[in-house]
Amino acid sequence: MSDDQTRVQEFFTSRAADWDSRFPDDGPAYAAAVAELGLRAGDRVLDAGCGTGRALPPLRAAVGPSGVVLGADLTPAMLREAVRAGRDRDGHLLLTDVAALPLRSRSLDAVFGAGLVSHLASPAENLRELARVVRPGGVLALFHPIGRAALAARHGRPLTPDDLRAEPNLRPLLAGSGWRMTSYVDEDTRFLALAVRED
């Protein structure tokens, strides 16, 4: 395992048990972000870096019983919390790194990534891997239940221009990784960037 993977696992393992109780009011924001993916019954979707699986119930509701919902995370403790919360009933959980997904190319209709970008070891490569598993025309949602400025304030740090989620940085990053950004929202109450998989 790489140093980056070890750091991510250590960060989330120590927070897994109380993750949901720390952010108890995020459910509606997750549901609203999932709705913007435009999923249909029968679609196949991945929650990349799913953590405790908070997006899995709205993803399942969007694709219905005929759809496929996968949740991938690198940290076993987070997946255990997803199971403890019963969210494994809404999607199949995979212990894996989003840098090397055990999925066929072009096998998904969409990817949802909450809080994902800032934890990617190699953002351009990792976003290319997500593009690999999505069909052309499929959708990517990069989401956070609070905006960049609010998140920086929560962590006691300034908002810097080199933040990967800043639109001038994220748009070319996505474009160079097989995605075309179609919308971008960065408000106090949410961050949501949507992109379409290019041919």
PEZI-V913580 format. One record per helix or strand of 3 or more residues. SS is the DSSP state (2 for helix, 1 for strand). FROM is the first residue (numbers start at 1). TO is the last residue. If there is no record, write none. Layout:
# PEZI-V913580
SS;FROM;TO + SS;FROM;TO
This chain:
# PEZI-V913580
2;3;13 + 2;16;22 + 2;27;35 + 1;44;48 + 2;56;63 + 1;68;73 + 2;76;84 + 2;87;89 + 1;92;95 + 1;108;114 + 2;117;119 + 2;123;132 + 1;134;144 + 2;148;154 + 2;167;175 + 1;179;187 + 1;190;197
